[in-house]
């Protein structure tokens, strides 16, 4: 996780590196596939820029990274299983 609260995931894919940046509040993900010769900082910055682009494009409210995780998270579709006992 970055200091801004963005989750960063790195996976080797063949001769390349796939880096995914995830906004934990909105659930928006951005992935890039790059040359492993790039520095980790370059990869993170590129993935975060793509994430910011996608958030702006979708009109999704991003995490208020400076104020922490105090915003209401996006609720995803799902279901509850209740114990009837």
Phi and psi in radians as a Rosetta constraint file:
Dihedral C 1 N 2 CA 2 C 2 CIRCULARHARMONIC -1.426 0.35
Dihedral N 2 CA 2 C 2 N 3 CIRCULARHARMONIC 2.998 0.35
Dihedral C 2 N 3 CA 3 C 3 CIRCULARHARMONIC -1.145 0.35
Dihedral N 3 CA 3 C 3 N 4 CIRCULARHARMONIC -0.313 0.35
Dihedral C 3 N 4 CA 4 C 4 CIRCULARHARMONIC -1.537 0.35
Dihedral N 4 CA 4 C 4 N 5 CIRCULARHARMONIC -0.016 0.35
Dihedral C 4 N 5 CA 5 C 5 CIRCULARHARMONIC 1.576 0.35
Dihedral N 5 CA 5 C 5 N 6 CIRCULARHARMONIC 0.026 0.35
Dihedral C 5 N 6 CA 6 C 6 CIRCULARHARMONIC -1.423 0.35
Dihedral N 6 CA 6 C 6 N 7 CIRCULARHARMONIC 2.344 0.35
Dihedral C 6 N 7 CA 7 C 7 CIRCULARHARMONIC -1.499 0.35
Dihedral N 7 CA 7 C 7 N 8 CIRCULARHARMONIC 2.276 0.35
Dihedral C 7 N 8 CA 8 C 8 CIRCULARHARMONIC -2.021 0.35
Dihedral N 8 CA 8 C 8 N 9 CIRCULARHARMONIC 2.280 0.35
Dihedral C 8 N 9 CA 9 C 9 CIRCULARHARMONIC -2.156 0.35
Dihedral N 9 CA 9 C 9 N 10 CIRCULARHARMONIC 2.317 0.35
Dihedral C 9 N 10 CA 10 C 10 CIRCULARHARMONIC -2.169 0.35
Dihedral N 10 CA 10 C 10 N 11 CIRCULARHARMONIC 2.263 0.35
Dihedral C 10 N 11 CA 11 C 11 CIRCULARHARMONIC -2.361 0.35
Dihedral N 11 CA 11 C 11 N 12 CIRCULARHARMONIC 2.391 0.35
Dihedral C 11 N 12 CA 12 C 12 CIRCULARHARMONIC -1.434 0.35
Dihedral N 12 CA 12 C 12 N 13 CIRCULARHARMONIC 2.258 0.35
Dihedral C 12 N 13 CA 13 C 13 CIRCULARHARMONIC -2.194 0.35
Dihedral N 13 CA 13 C 13 N 14 CIRCULARHARMONIC 1.723 0.35
Dihedral C 13 N 14 CA 14 C 14 CIRCULARHARMONIC 1.070 0.35
Dihedral N 14 CA 14 C 14 N 15 CIRCULARHARMONIC -2.173 0.35
Dihedral C 14 N 15 CA 15 C 15 CIRCULARHARMONIC -1.612 0.35
Dihedral N 15 CA 15 C 15 N 16 CIRCULARHARMONIC 0.105 0.35
Dihedral C 15 N 16 CA 16 C 16 CIRCULARHARMONIC -2.008 0.35
Dihedral N 16 CA 16 C 16 N 17 CIRCULARHARMONIC 3.000 0.35
Dihedral C 16 N 17 CA 17 C 17 CIRCULARHARMONIC -2.110 0.35
Dihedral N 17 CA 17 C 17 N 18 CIRCULARHARMONIC 2.280 0.35
Dihedral C 17 N 18 CA 18 C 18 CIRCULARHARMONIC -1.847 0.35
Dihedral N 18 CA 18 C 18 N 19 CIRCULARHARMONIC 2.161 0.35
Dihedral C 18 N 19 CA 19 C 19 CIRCULARHARMONIC -2.072 0.35
Dihedral N 19 CA 19 C 19 N 20 CIRCULARHARMONIC 2.299 0.35
Dihedral C 19 N 20 CA 20 C 20 CIRCULARHARMONIC -2.080 0.35
Dihedral N 20 CA 20 C 20 N 21 CIRCULARHARMONIC 2.302 0.35
Dihedral C 20 N 21 CA 21 C 21 CIRCULARHARMONIC -1.905 0.35
Dihedral N 21 CA 21 C 21 N 22 CIRCULARHARMONIC 2.277 0.35
Dihedral C 21 N 22 CA 22 C 22 CIRCULARHARMONIC -2.192 0.35
Dihedral N 22 CA 22 C 22 N 23 CIRCULARHARMONIC 2.251 0.35
Dihedral C 22 N 23 CA 23 C 23 CIRCULARHARMONIC -1.511 0.35
Dihedral N 23 CA 23 C 23 N 24 CIRCULARHARMONIC 1.985 0.35
Dihedral C 23 N 24 CA 24 C 24 CIRCULARHARMONIC -1.188 0.35
Dihedral N 24 CA 24 C 24 N 25 CIRCULARHARMONIC -0.365 0.35
Dihedral C 24 N 25 CA 25 C 25 CIRCULARHARMONIC -1.470 0.35
Dihedral N 25 CA 25 C 25 N 26 CIRCULARHARMONIC -0.882 0.35
Dihedral C 25 N 26 CA 26 C 26 CIRCULARHARMONIC -1.484 0.35
Dihedral N 26 CA 26 C 26 N 27 CIRCULARHARMONIC -0.372 0.35
Dihedral C 26 N 27 CA 27 C 27 CIRCULARHARMONIC 1.411 0.35
Dihedral N 27 CA 27 C 27 N 28 CIRCULARHARMONIC 0.096 0.35
Dihedral C 27 N 28 CA 28 C 28 CIRCULARHARMONIC -1.278 0.35
Dihedral N 28 CA 28 C 28 N 29 CIRCULARHARMONIC 2.365 0.35
Dihedral C 28 N 29 CA 29 C 29 CIRCULARHARMONIC -2.106 0.35
Dihedral N 29 CA 29 C 29 N 30 CIRCULARHARMONIC 2.550 0.35
Dihedral C 29 N 30 CA 30 C 30 CIRCULARHARMONIC -2.351 0.35
Dihedral N 30 CA 30 C 30 N 31 CIRCULARHARMONIC 2.231 0.35
Dihedral C 30 N 31 CA 31 C 31 CIRCULARHARMONIC -2.065 0.35
Dihedral N 31 CA 31 C 31 N 32 CIRCULARHARMONIC 2.541 0.35
Dihedral C 31 N 32 CA 32 C 32 CIRCULARHARMONIC -2.309 0.35
Dihedral N 32 CA 32 C 32 N 33 CIRCULARHARMONIC 2.638 0.35
Dihedral C 32 N 33 CA 33 C 33 CIRCULARHARMONIC -2.117 0.35
Dihedral N 33 CA 33 C 33 N 34 CIRCULARHARMONIC 2.148 0.35
Dihedral C 33 N 34 CA 34 C 34 CIRCULARHARMONIC -2.394 0.35
Dihedral N 34 CA 34 C 34 N 35 CIRCULARHARMONIC 3.019 0.35
Dihedral C 34 N 35 CA 35 C 35 CIRCULARHARMONIC -1.214 0.35
Dihedral N 35 CA 35 C 35 N 36 CIRCULARHARMONIC 2.280 0.35
Dihedral C 35 N 36 CA 36 C 36 CIRCULARHARMONIC -1.146 0.35
Dihedral N 36 CA 36 C 36 N 37 CIRCULARHARMONIC -0.162 0.35
Dihedral C 36 N 37 CA 37 C 37 CIRCULARHARMONIC -1.303 0.35
Dihedral N 37 CA 37 C 37 N 38 CIRCULARHARMONIC -0.291 0.35
Dihedral C 37 N 38 CA 38 C 38 CIRCULARHARMONIC -1.214 0.35
Dihedral N 38 CA 38 C 38 N 39 CIRCULARHARMONIC 2.598 0.35
Dihedral C 38 N 39 CA 39 C 39 CIRCULARHARMONIC -1.263 0.35
Dihedral N 39 CA 39 C 39 N 40 CIRCULARHARMONIC 2.740 0.35
Dihedral C 39 N 40 CA 40 C 40 CIRCULARHARMONIC -1.027 0.35
Dihedral N 40 CA 40 C 40 N 41 CIRCULARHARMONIC -0.683 0.35
Dihedral C 40 N 41 CA 41 C 41 CIRCULARHARMONIC -1.079 0.35
Dihedral N 41 CA 41 C 41 N 42 CIRCULARHARMONIC -0.761 0.35
Dihedral C 41 N 42 CA 42 C 42 CIRCULARHARMONIC -1.085 0.35
Dihedral N 42 CA 42 C 42 N 43 CIRCULARHARMONIC -0.764 0.35
Dihedral C 42 N 43 CA 43 C 43 CIRCULARHARMONIC -1.091 0.35
Dihedral N 43 CA 43 C 43 N 44 CIRCULARHARMONIC -0.822 0.35
Dihedral C 43 N 44 CA 44 C 44 CIRCULARHARMONIC -1.068 0.35
Dihedral N 44 CA 44 C 44 N 45 CIRCULARHARMONIC -0.804 0.35
Dihedral C 44 N 45 CA 45 C 45 CIRCULARHARMONIC -1.068 0.35
Dihedral N 45 CA 45 C 45 N 46 CIRCULARHARMONIC -0.714 0.35
Dihedral C 45 N 46 CA 46 C 46 CIRCULARHARMONIC -1.157 0.35
Dihedral N 46 CA 46 C 46 N 47 CIRCULARHARMONIC -0.773 0.35
Dihedral C 46 N 47 CA 47 C 47 CIRCULARHARMONIC -1.125 0.35
Dihedral N 47 CA 47 C 47 N 48 CIRCULARHARMONIC -0.713 0.35
Dihedral C 47 N 48 CA 48 C 48 CIRCULARHARMONIC -1.176 0.35
Dihedral N 48 CA 48 C 48 N 49 CIRCULARHARMONIC -0.688 0.35
Dihedral C 48 N 49 CA 49 C 49 CIRCULARHARMONIC -1.095 0.35
Dihedral N 49 CA 49 C 49 N 50 CIRCULARHARMONIC -0.699 0.35
Dihedral C 49 N 50 CA 50 C 50 CIRCULARHARMONIC -1.165 0.35
Dihedral N 50 CA 50 C 50 N 51 CIRCULARHARMONIC -0.701 0.35
Dihedral C 50 N 51 CA 51 C 51 CIRCULARHARMONIC -1.055 0.35
Dihedral N 51 CA 51 C 51 N 52 CIRCULARHARMONIC -0.813 0.35
Dihedral C 51 N 52 CA 52 C 52 CIRCULARHARMONIC -1.059 0.35
Dihedral N 52 CA 52 C 52 N 53 CIRCULARHARMONIC -0.708 0.35
Dihedral C 52 N 53 CA 53 C 53 CIRCULARHARMONIC -1.059 0.35
Dihedral N 53 CA 53 C 53 N 54 CIRCULARHARMONIC -0.818 0.35
Dihedral C 53 N 54 CA 54 C 54 CIRCULARHARMONIC -1.138 0.35
Dihedral N 54 CA 54 C 54 N 55 CIRCULARHARMONIC -0.690 0.35
Dihedral C 54 N 55 CA 55 C 55 CIRCULARHARMONIC -1.085 0.35
Dihedral N 55 CA 55 C 55 N 56 CIRCULARHARMONIC -0.793 0.35
Dihedral C 55 N 56 CA 56 C 56 CIRCULARHARMONIC -1.145 0.35
Dihedral N 56 CA 56 C 56 N 57 CIRCULARHARMONIC -0.697 0.35
Dihedral C 56 N 57 CA 57 C 57 CIRCULARHARMONIC -1.138 0.35
Dihedral N 57 CA 57 C 57 N 58 CIRCULARHARMONIC -0.714 0.35
Dihedral C 57 N 58 CA 58 C 58 CIRCULARHARMONIC -1.421 0.35
Dihedral N 58 CA 58 C 58 N 59 CIRCULARHARMONIC -0.241 0.35
Dihedral C 58 N 59 CA 59 C 59 CIRCULARHARMONIC 1.287 0.35
Dihedral N 59 CA 59 C 59 N 60 CIRCULARHARMONIC 0.317 0.35
Dihedral C 59 N 60 CA 60 C 60 CIRCULARHARMONIC -1.362 0.35
Dihedral N 60 CA 60 C 60 N 61 CIRCULARHARMONIC 2.476 0.35
Dihedral C 60 N 61 CA 61 C 61 CIRCULARHARMONIC -1.273 0.35
Dihedral N 61 CA 61 C 61 N 62 CIRCULARHARMONIC 2.106 0.35
Dihedral C 61 N 62 CA 62 C 62 CIRCULARHARMONIC -1.342 0.35
Dihedral N 62 CA 62 C 62 N 63 CIRCULARHARMONIC 2.957 0.35
Dihedral C 62 N 63 CA 63 C 63 CIRCULARHARMONIC -1.139 0.35
Dihedral N 63 CA 63 C 63 N 64 CIRCULARHARMONIC 2.408 0.35
Dihedral C 63 N 64 CA 64 C 64 CIRCULARHARMONIC -1.412 0.35
Dihedral N 64 CA 64 C 64 N 65 CIRCULARHARMONIC 1.490 0.35
Dihedral C 64 N 65 CA 65 C 65 CIRCULARHARMONIC -1.095 0.35
Dihedral N 65 CA 65 C 65 N 66 CIRCULARHARMONIC -0.537 0.35
Dihedral C 65 N 66 CA 66 C 66 CIRCULARHARMONIC -1.307 0.35
Dihedral N 66 CA 66 C 66 N 67 CIRCULARHARMONIC -0.492 0.35
Dihedral C 66 N 67 CA 67 C 67 CIRCULARHARMONIC -1.725 0.35
Dihedral N 67 CA 67 C 67 N 68 CIRCULARHARMONIC -0.017 0.35
Dihedral C 67 N 68 CA 68 C 68 CIRCULARHARMONIC 1.625 0.35
Dihedral N 68 CA 68 C 68 N 69 CIRCULARHARMONIC -2.907 0.35
Dihedral C 68 N 69 CA 69 C 69 CIRCULARHARMONIC -1.700 0.35
Dihedral N 69 CA 69 C 69 N 70 CIRCULARHARMONIC 0.963 0.35
Dihedral C 69 N 70 CA 70 C 70 CIRCULARHARMONIC -1.656 0.35
Dihedral N 70 CA 70 C 70 N 71 CIRCULARHARMONIC -0.024 0.35
Dihedral C 70 N 71 CA 71 C 71 CIRCULARHARMONIC -1.518 0.35
Dihedral N 71 CA 71 C 71 N 72 CIRCULARHARMONIC 2.745 0.35
Dihedral C 71 N 72 CA 72 C 72 CIRCULARHARMONIC -1.247 0.35
Dihedral N 72 CA 72 C 72 N 73 CIRCULARHARMONIC 2.236 0.35
Dihedral C 72 N 73 CA 73 C 73 CIRCULARHARMONIC -1.266 0.35
Dihedral N 73 CA 73 C 73 N 74 CIRCULARHARMONIC 2.724 0.35
Dihedral C 73 N 74 CA 74 C 74 CIRCULARHARMONIC -1.184 0.35
Dihedral N 74 CA 74 C 74 N 75 CIRCULARHARMONIC 2.264 0.35
Dihedral C 74 N 75 CA 75 C 75 CIRCULARHARMONIC -1.620 0.35
Dihedral N 75 CA 75 C 75 N 76 CIRCULARHARMONIC 2.153 0.35
Dihedral C 75 N 76 CA 76 C 76 CIRCULARHARMONIC -1.603 0.35
Dihedral N 76 CA 76 C 76 N 77 CIRCULARHARMONIC 2.719 0.35
Dihedral C 76 N 77 CA 77 C 77 CIRCULARHARMONIC -1.090 0.35
Dihedral N 77 CA 77 C 77 N 78 CIRCULARHARMONIC 2.514 0.35
Dihedral C 77 N 78 CA 78 C 78 CIRCULARHARMONIC -3.097 0.35
Dihedral N 78 CA 78 C 78 N 79 CIRCULARHARMONIC -2.889 0.35
Dihedral C 78 N 79 CA 79 C 79 CIRCULARHARMONIC -2.608 0.35
Dihedral N 79 CA 79 C 79 N 80 CIRCULARHARMONIC 2.778 0.35
Dihedral C 79 N 80 CA 80 C 80 CIRCULARHARMONIC -1.851 0.35
Dihedral N 80 CA 80 C 80 N 81 CIRCULARHARMONIC 2.514 0.35
Dihedral C 80 N 81 CA 81 C 81 CIRCULARHARMONIC -1.990 0.35
Dihedral N 81 CA 81 C 81 N 82 CIRCULARHARMONIC 2.020 0.35
Dihedral C 81 N 82 CA 82 C 82 CIRCULARHARMONIC -1.792 0.35
Dihedral N 82 CA 82 C 82 N 83 CIRCULARHARMONIC 2.468 0.35
Dihedral C 82 N 83 CA 83 C 83 CIRCULARHARMONIC -1.404 0.35
Dihedral N 83 CA 83 C 83 N 84 CIRCULARHARMONIC 2.099 0.35
Dihedral C 83 N 84 CA 84 C 84 CIRCULARHARMONIC -1.547 0.35
Dihedral N 84 CA 84 C 84 N 85 CIRCULARHARMONIC 0.139 0.35
